[in-house]
């Protein structure tokens, strides 16, 4: 990305550049608004973790604050056990139609 903006990720509150020489070919699957319960709709986190290991991709959960108390500890632990693979971003919108 010689002339474009430098992409970056946030890790532990630090901005880390991933463009240029540091850029690796990888994929990220983002799932919006799931609860961290298993199964959740068609998401089975243990199966997702196995696929991530086989195919070398990351997963980001776009999490709404309202779901915080609806999680299962065992599922939430995946994010602590595999911090380089399972990522959470808080997208700060509870879908209560008062976000704007």
N, C-alpha and C positions, 0 to 999 in steps of 0.2 A: 504494500500500500504506500507507494512512494509519494504520491501527490494528494491522497485522500486523508480523511481524519483517522487518527490512530484509535482502533478499538481498545477497550480496556474492560477488565473485570474488577469487582470489588471483593476483597478477601480480608476478613477481620477488620473491616473499616478502612482498609488501605486500597488505594487505586493502583492497579498493576497493569501496565501496558502489555498487550499481547500482539501488537502489530510488528511489522518488519521482521527482523531476524528471530524474534521470540515467538512468532506466530506458528502454531501447529495446526495441522489439518485435523479437525475434530467436529463433532456434531453435538447439538444440545436439543433435547426434547423438552419443551415447556408445556406443562399441564396447568391449566388455569382453574382455580377455585376448588380443588378437591379437598375433602377432609382427609386427615391422616388416619384413616381407619381402613381395615382390610377385611374383605374387599371393599373398594369404593367404586361403584359403578362397574367399569370393566378394568379398573386398575388394581393389580396385585403387585405390591411393592417388592416382595421377594422375587417374583418372576421378572419384574422390571430390572432389578439389580442383576440378575443372572444374564439378561440380554445386554445390559450395559457392559458387563465384563467381557462377553463374547464379541460384541460389535464395537467396543471402544467409543462410547458416547456418554455424555453427561445428562442429568435430569434436573430441571428446575421446576419447583412447585411455585406458581404465582398464587400466593396465599392471601386470603382476606382476614383481617383481625377477628372478625366474628367467628371464624372457625376454630380459634385458639382452644377453647374449652371442649371442643367436640372431638379431639384427637385421642388416639390410643397410644399409650406410652411406648409399647413395643414397636409400633410403626414409626413414631417420632424418633426413636433411638437410631434408626438407619441413618438419619441425617447427622447424628453425632459420631456414629461408627465409621461412616464413609464420607467425610467432609469434602473430599476432592471429586466426588461423583454425584452425590445428592445435594442439591442446593435449594435454598428457599429465598424467595424475594417477597416482601410484603408490598402488595400493590395498592394498599391504602384506599380501598373502595369497598365498602360493605354492601354495595348494591341496594342502598336504602333511598336512592334517588335524591340524596342531598350532597353529592360529591362535588357539585359545581357551585 
